[in-house]
Amino acid sequence: MSEEFIVGTKVRVLSLPPYLKTADPMPMLRPPDLIQVGEEGIVLDRRPGGYWGVRFAKGAFLIDSQYIESTDKPLESDSNS
């Protein structure tokens, strides 16, 4: 099951895909070394096929959720004091 993200969420790259696909109206394939493992980006939108549009420093790319994780930690309001 793929992870769901909210638009605007910060995400971190867990591992690099075999290639990157640009988030342009006509996507193009790019080498995966444009981003690095651990690099953070912002979720722009959800795309068909299980891809997420994510804005990184070197551009916006379509990335499958298996390669990214959210960096926003949910607040635990039910913690016992």
C-alpha positions as CSV (number, residue, x, y, z in Angstrom):
1,M,0.0,0.0,0.0
2,S,1.4,3.4,-0.9
3,E,1.7,6.1,1.6
4,E,-0.6,9.2,1.3
5,F,0.7,12.7,1.7
6,I,-1.0,16.0,2.1
7,V,-0.1,18.8,-0.4
8,G,2.5,21.0,1.2
9,T,4.0,18.3,3.3
10,K,7.8,18.1,3.5
11,V,9.2,14.8,2.4
12,R,12.6,13.2,2.4
13,V,14.1,10.9,-0.2
14,L,14.7,7.4,1.2
15,S,16.3,5.9,-1.8
16,L,16.8,6.9,-5.5
17,P,14.6,5.5,-8.2
18,P,16.2,4.1,-11.4
19,Y,15.4,7.4,-13.1
20,L,13.5,10.7,-12.4
21,K,10.5,11.9,-14.3
22,T,10.0,15.7,-14.5
23,A,6.7,17.1,-13.3
24,D,6.2,19.1,-16.5
25,P,3.0,18.8,-18.6
26,M,5.1,16.6,-21.0
27,P,7.3,14.6,-18.5
28,M,10.9,13.8,-19.5
29,L,13.2,11.2,-18.0
30,R,16.3,12.5,-16.1
31,P,19.1,10.7,-14.3
32,P,18.5,10.0,-10.7
33,D,21.6,11.9,-9.5
34,L,19.8,15.2,-9.7
35,I,18.6,14.6,-6.2
36,Q,20.3,12.9,-3.2
37,V,19.2,10.4,-0.6
38,G,18.1,12.5,2.4
39,E,17.2,15.5,0.3
40,E,14.0,17.2,1.3
41,G,11.2,18.6,-0.9
42,I,7.6,19.8,-0.8
43,V,4.7,17.7,-2.1
44,L,3.0,19.7,-4.9
45,D,0.2,17.3,-6.0
46,R,-0.9,13.7,-6.5
47,R,-0.5,12.2,-10.0
48,P,-2.0,9.1,-11.6
49,G,-0.1,5.9,-11.3
50,G,0.8,6.3,-7.7
51,Y,3.2,9.2,-8.3
52,W,3.6,12.4,-6.3
53,G,4.8,15.7,-7.7
54,V,7.6,16.9,-5.4
55,R,9.5,20.2,-5.6
56,F,13.2,19.9,-4.9
57,A,16.0,22.4,-5.1
58,K,16.9,21.3,-8.7
59,G,13.3,21.1,-10.0
60,A,10.0,19.3,-9.6
61,F,9.8,15.5,-10.2
62,L,7.3,12.7,-10.1
63,I,8.3,10.2,-7.5
64,D,6.6,7.0,-6.3
65,S,5.7,7.0,-2.6
66,Q,8.1,4.0,-1.9
67,Y,11.0,6.4,-2.4
68,I,9.9,9.2,0.0
69,E,8.8,9.6,3.5
70,S,7.1,12.5,5.4
71,T,9.4,14.5,7.6
72,D,6.4,16.1,9.5
73,K,6.0,14.2,12.8
74,P,2.4,13.9,14.1
75,L,1.8,15.4,17.5
76,E,1.0,12.9,20.2
77,S,-1.8,14.6,22.2
78,D,-2.6,11.4,24.2
79,S,0.7,11.2,25.9
80,N,0.6,10.3,29.6
81,S,2.3,12.8,31.9
